[in-house]
Amino acid sequence: MEGAADEATLDVKIKARHCGVLQFRGVLYGVDGPHGGHPYADITTPARTVHVR
């Protein structure tokens, strides 16, 4: 099954334990074999910066 990267979404809730600046990035991994194999980074999103007070 193949599809474009903009067809899927993911919502994640994270609880920060300290104040400061956090950066998050999403990475979609693929594998090089039909039944698994070695993973490789297929798509990487730009970093998103969050300021925690």
PyMOL commands that set and color helices and strands:
alter all, ss='L'
color gray80, all
select helices_A, chain A and resi 5-7
alter helices_A, ss='H'
color red, helices_A
select strands_A, chain A and resi 20-24+27-31+39-44+48-52
alter strands_A, ss='S'
color yellow, strands_A
deselect
rebuild
show_as cartoon
